[in-house]
Amino acid sequence: MPGERVTPGPRGFHVHLTVRDLVAAVDFYQRVFGARVLLTDAPAEGAPGFAEVVIGGIAVVVSEESVHYDYSPSPASLGGSPVLLTLHYDDPRAVFDAALDAGGEVELPFEEEVPGDGYGIVCDVEGHRWALKSARRRAPEPDPAPPGPVDAEPSRESGGPAESQEQDKSHEQAESRDLAAERELAGSGQ
């Protein structure tokens, strides 16, 4: 049926980047993103070399381009890359600057609309595009107030952290009761 998922979800995800200069690319990723090299493979005659690295918990395979082996062109051969890889950092400005110091080029200058919330795009030495942005949360968390009638005038007094914890516990209990009631209704066929 359309829209049905027929296979289980993936068990992992990695990025595969094709480059012209494997050593330069891996050096850039280590210096700028703190990449950890897991494995490198020297090429057999005519086969491209590759490396497996980890950037912030994300597996990245970096391989040399090849027109004869499996035709994997690099951004340089294609005239650029349509792919934008986005990394979230507590201090993206420092990473952006490190990328420039390591030979990267600015695609979109780094800007902070509000202090501590910045975004910019840099191309690495091989032409791959990296968006660097703040890891800070964009949307505020919903108010954990318990369900029920809202007072016309909120109280200006607060019982402090203990009262807040009691409200949170009351809210969790109400949610738990609601879920139990939904399960009971579903089980009875209503």
Backbone hydrogen bonds, N-H to C=O, Kabsch-Sander energy under -0.5 kcal/mol:
donor,donor_aa,acceptor,acceptor_aa,energy
4,E,1,M,-1.7
6,V,4,E,-0.6
15,V,59,A,-2.3
17,L,15,V,-0.5
17,L,61,V,-3.1
19,V,63,S,-3.0
22,L,20,R,-0.6
25,A,21,D,-2.4
26,V,22,L,-2.6
27,D,23,V,-2.2
28,F,24,A,-2.2
29,Y,25,A,-2.5
30,Q,26,V,-2.2
31,R,27,D,-2.6
32,V,28,F,-2.8
33,F,29,Y,-1.2
34,G,30,Q,-1.0
35,A,29,Y,-2.0
36,R,54,V,-2.2
37,V,35,A,-0.5
38,L,36,R,-0.6
38,L,52,E,-3.1
39,L,52,E,-1.6
41,D,50,F,-2.6
47,A,44,A,-2.1
50,F,41,D,-1.3
51,A,62,V,-2.6
52,E,39,L,-3.0
53,V,51,A,-0.5
53,V,60,V,-3.1
54,V,36,R,-2.0
55,I,58,I,-2.5
56,G,54,V,-0.6
58,I,55,I,-1.8
59,A,13,F,-0.6
59,A,57,G,-0.5
60,V,53,V,-3.2
61,V,15,V,-3.2
62,V,51,A,-3.1
62,V,60,V,-0.5
63,S,17,L,-2.6
63,S,61,V,-0.5
64,E,49,G,-2.7
65,E,19,V,-2.6
66,S,72,S,-0.9
72,S,66,S,-1.9
76,A,126,E,-0.5
77,S,74,S,-0.6
78,L,74,S,-1.5
79,G,75,P,-1.1
80,G,75,P,-3.0
85,L,83,V,-0.5
85,L,129,R,-2.4
86,T,84,L,-0.5
87,L,131,A,-2.8
89,Y,133,K,-2.7
94,A,91,D,-0.6
95,V,91,D,-1.2
96,F,92,P,-2.7
97,D,93,R,-2.6
98,A,94,A,-2.1
99,A,95,V,-2.3
100,L,96,F,-1.8
101,D,97,D,-2.5
102,A,98,A,-1.6
103,G,100,L,-1.5
104,G,99,A,-3.0
105,E,123,C,-2.4
107,E,121,I,-2.6
108,L,121,I,-2.1
111,E,119,Y,-2.2
113,E,111,E,-0.5
113,E,117,D,-1.2
114,V,117,D,-0.8
117,D,114,V,-2.3
119,Y,111,E,-2.1
120,G,132,L,-1.5
121,I,108,L,-2.0
122,V,130,W,-2.6
123,C,105,E,-3.3
124,D,128,H,-2.8
127,G,124,D,-1.8
129,R,83,V,-0.7
130,W,122,V,-2.9
131,A,85,L,-3.0
132,L,120,G,-3.2
132,L,130,W,-0.5
133,K,87,L,-2.3
133,K,131,A,-0.5
134,S,118,G,-1.8
135,A,89,Y,-2.0
164,S,160,G,-1.9
165,Q,161,P,-2.5
166,E,162,A,-2.1
167,Q,163,E,-2.3
168,D,164,S,-2.4
169,K,165,Q,-2.5
170,S,166,E,-2.6
171,H,167,Q,-2.6
172,E,168,D,-2.5
173,Q,169,K,-2.3
174,A,170,S,-2.2
175,E,171,H,-2.4
176,S,172,E,-2.3
177,R,173,Q,-2.4
178,D,174,A,-2.3
179,L,175,E,-2.5
180,A,176,S,-2.3
181,A,177,R,-2.3
182,E,178,D,-2.2
183,R,179,L,-2.4
184,E,180,A,-2.2
185,L,181,A,-2.4
186,A,182,E,-2.4
187,G,183,R,-2.3
188,S,184,E,-1.5
189,G,185,L,-0.6
189,G,186,A,-0.7
190,Q,185,L,-1.5
